[in-house]
Amino acid sequence: METSNLLEVHNLKKYFPIEKGLLRRVIGQVRAVDDVSLSIPAGKTLGLVGESGCGKTTLGRCVVRAIEPTEGQVLLRIDGREADITGLDAKELRATRRHMQMVFQDPYASLDPRKTILDIVGEPLRVNKLARGEDLEQRVRQLVDLVGLDVKYLKRYPHAFSGGQRQRIGIARALSLNPSLVVCDEPVSALDVSVQAQILNLLQDLQAEFSLTYLFIAHDLSVIQYISDQVAVMYVGKIVEQAETEELFLNPKHPYTEALISAIPSPDPDSLLDEITLEGEVPSPANPPSGCYFHPRCKYAQQICQEEIPPLLESGPGHHVACHFAEELTLQGVEDLEEESQW
């Protein structure tokens, strides 16, 4: 692992068995994450984007080993050493989890309704035996103030807070152990647009202050464009394109990325971008099509696309794409990143 990369994922797979009958015989596999490799430099944000059901959340949970991957490596650089998350035993994993935390999608379901904010934010500190009593309460006060909430609300329960406030509580909980890596699983998708902007700005401020590294999962490209340094596009369990944010939005190389970018609402009524409507449905990861998974919906598809899976190759400096015709196609991107940004 290069010292500049905090996280590296190599050939990660997560297959869920399909069982049938009284004997629970395995008759197939759901390929939720199918041979994914990516890396995130320390202090940067990698945006992971794709349609619902493409495997984004499963990948995020495999990274922190909230679910067990089927194959592959997840390498995390912490305290000057390299840890393979997938190979740690229970004791080692518990110690390493202090360095990687998650912010969950649903701010209503991710907080225990029977616990106060003091209990929720302070629980990681108690479990890891890092603080208790007055020291714990003082630390929780600092965290709650850090995310923009009033410390007088520590004894209140989650039902007394709005969705945006609850998400701030979830962020405070994630930061309680001073992690290096935070996996943000669609943290703003359940919030109003004005609240989304507040949470995104908060995440950026915290990243700058504490040198946090984010894996930011979303299906909204305008959010990804605003917060990410790099973007990885996922389709049916595979990464189909990855590049620096500006490069990907200005110069997409994969037809699926082109379609996603064209669907971003533009504040400019004179925008020349034409929205691309994809025909058909997203293939099932239990029964993906042969060749390129995207070929049944791709207007550029040719015979080779039906027969061979395109490898993820570098088409330019730091720009990787899995498309047989990446070098031949001229695809439309955004006209101007500064003008297109909605935040």
N, C-alpha and C positions, 0 to 999 in steps of 0.2 A: 504493500500500500504506500502511495506517495504521502509524504507528511502533510501536504496541503489538503488532502481529502480526509474529512472526519469520518465519512461513511462510504463504504463500497459494498455493493450487492453484486454477487456473481452467480449467474445461471440459476436464479431462484425459481422454484416451482412449488405450487400448492395445488394438489389434486384432491378432490373430495370423491370418495367412492359412491357409486350408484348401486344400491342393494335391492334385491328382489326376493320375494318368497319367505317362507317361514324360517329357512336356514340362512337368510340374509346373504345370499350368494351375490358376489360382486359381478355386475354385468357391464360396467363401464366406469368412466371417470369424468368428473367435471373439472376441466382445466382452468381453474380460476386465475391462477398466475402461471404463465407458461414460458419458462426460460428467460427471465428478466435480469438484465444487468444494468446498473447505473451507479453513479457516484455523486457525492455532494461535498464541495470544498468547505472547510471550516468557516463559519460565520456567514454562509450564503444560504439562499433559499432555492430549492428545486421544486417547481410547480409540476404536479402530476395531474393530467387532465384527460378526460374521456367521458363517453356516455355512461349513464347509469348501468351497472351490471358488468362493466368491463374488467373489474378486478382491482380497482384502485384501493378500496378499503382493505381488502384481503392482503394486498401487498404491504400496506402500511402496518397492519397488525402482525404480519410475518416479520417485518423489520424489527419490531420490539419484542417479538416472540410471544405476543398475546395469543397467537395460534401457532402451532408447530408447522414449519414448512416441510414439504415432502423431500425436496432436494435443494442444494445450493449453499452458498455462504453469505453471511452478513457480517462484515468486518467493521468494527468501530474502534477508532483511535482515541484512547482516553489515558490521561496521565502519562503520555509518552510511550504507551505500549499499545499493541494491537490485540483486540479481543474478537474471536469468532463467536458471535452470539449464538449461532446454531449448534455449537459444540459444547456449550457450558452446561455443567450440572446444576441442580436446583440451587445450591448454596452460592455458586459463582454467579448464576443468573440473577439472583436476588440482589447481590452486591452491585452488579453491573447496571441493573435497572434504575439505579439512582441517577445514572448519566443519560437516560433516555425516557422521555415521558410523552403522553398523548393528550391532545385536546380533542374532545369528541364532538360529533356533529350535532347531536340533539341536546341543547342545554337544559331541557326539561327532564329527560330520562337519565342524564349522566350524573345527577346529584341526588344523593339519598334524601328523600323528603322527611325522614325521621331525625335527621341530624342538623345541628345549627351550622352556620358558616364557620364558626370557630372549630367545630369538630371536623368538618369536611376538609378545610384547608390544612388543618393541623395533623390530620391522620397520617400522611406520609412521614412526617417528622416523628410521630409516636412509634409507628411500625418499625422504622429504621433506627429507633432509639437515639435520635439526634437532639431532641429537646423534650422537655416536659415542664409542667407547672407554669410559673411566670415567664420563663424563657420561651416556652412554646407560644404562649399568648402574645408575647412581644413580637416574636417572629411572624405570627399570623397577622398582627396589626400592620407590620411593615409591608407584607405581601398584599394585603387588601388595599392599603393606601397606594401601593405601587401600580395597581391596575385601575385606580380611579374610583374606588368605592369608599364610602364613609365608614370609619372604624366603629362607629356607634351601632352598626348593624350586625356585629359579630354574633349576637345571641339570637338573631332571627333565623327562620327556616326558609328553605328555597322558595316556597309558595309565595313569599312576600316580595319577590323580585321579578322584574321583567326579563324577557329573553336575553337582551343584551347584558343586563347585570349578571344573570346566571352564567353567561359565557365568560364574563370577567372573573367570576368565582372559579370556573373551571381552569382558566389560565393561571390564576393565583395558585391553585392546587398543583398544576403541572410544574410551576417554577419553584415550589417549596424546597426541592432537593438540589437546587442549582444544577439542572441538567445541561449537557452539552448539545443534545439532539432533542428536538420537539417535533413529533409527528402530529400535524394539524389535519384532522380528518373532516373536511368540509365544515370548518368552524363557523362560517357565516351564512351557510345556505338556508338556515331556518330563520334568519333575521331580516328585518326590514332593511331597505337599501341604505337609509341614513345611518342606521345602527351598524350595518356592515362596514361602512367607511370608518366609523369610530374604532371598531375592533381591529380592522386592518392596520390603521395608523398606530394603535396600541401595540400590536405585534411587531411592527417595524421599529417603534421606539425601544421596546424591550430587547429586540435583537441588537440594536446599536449599543445599548447600555451594557448588555451582558454577553455579547459576542455569541449569540445563540445561532444554531444551525437548524433550519426548518426543512422538513419534507411536507409540503403544503398540497393537500389533495382537494381538488375542486372539479366541478363540471362546467363552471362559468369561466370562459376565457378572458373576459374583461377583468375579473378578479385576479386570475393568474398573471395577466399582463402587468397589473399594477404592483404585485408584491414579489414576483419571482425574478431571480437572476438567470436561471436556466429553466427550460420547460421540457418535460417528457410527455409525449402523447401516447396514450394506451388504448389498444383496441383488442377486445376479446382475449385478454390475458397477456398480450404482447406489447412491448414498446415498438412503435412504428416510426417514431421520429424524436430526436432530442437535439437541442441546440440552445445557445444563448437566447434570451428572451427577444431581444431586438432582431436578431438574425432570423429566428423562427417566424416572427410575425410579419417581417418585411419580405422574407424569401422562403416560404414554405416549400418543401420538396415532396411531401406525401399528399396524395389526393384527399385523404381523410382530414389532414390538418387544414388543407385549403377549405374544405366544407365547413369545418368548425369555425374558422376565422370569418368566413362569409356570413355566419349566423350571428356575429356580434352586432347588436343594435348600434347604429351610428348616430351621434348627435348632430351630424351634418346632413341636412336634407338634400344637399346636392352631391352626396357621396356617390362615386361611380361604381362601388362594389355591388356585384350582383349576388344575392343569396343563392347558394347551391342546395337544391333539395335532393337528399339521398333517397333513392328508391329502395324498397324492401325493408326488412327488419334486421336488427343486429343478430348475427348467428348465435346459436346456443354454444357455450363453451363445452357442453357435453357431447356435441356433434358438430364441430367446426367444419367448414368446407375444405376441400383439398386446395393445395397451393397457398396462395396469399389469401388470408381470411377475409380481406376486404374486397376481393375481386367481384363477388356477386352484386355489389353496390357501386362499383367504380366505373365511370364512363370511359376511362382510359384503358381498361383491362384488355389484354390480348391472350392468346392461347397459353403462353408460358406462365401467365398469372394463375391459371387454373391447375397447373401441373407442378410448379416448384414454389416452395416457400422462400421468399426473398430474405437474405441475411441482412442484419443491421450493420451497414457499412458506413464509413466516413466519406461524405461527399464534398466536404470542405473543412477548413479548420474548426474542430469542435462541433461539427454538424453531422449527425448520424441519421440515416434514413433506411428503412426497409421497404424498398420499392425497386422493381426490375427496371423502371424507366425514369428513375430520379434525375438522371443527367440529361434526359431528352425533353422532359416536360417543362413548360413555363407556366407556373401556377400563380394565382393572384393572392397577394398579401394585403395588409393594411396600407392605406395611402400615406399616413403620417402618424407615427406612434404618439407624438405629443398631442395632436388633435383628437386622436381616437380615444385616448384614455378618459374614462368616465369618472375617475376618482380625484 
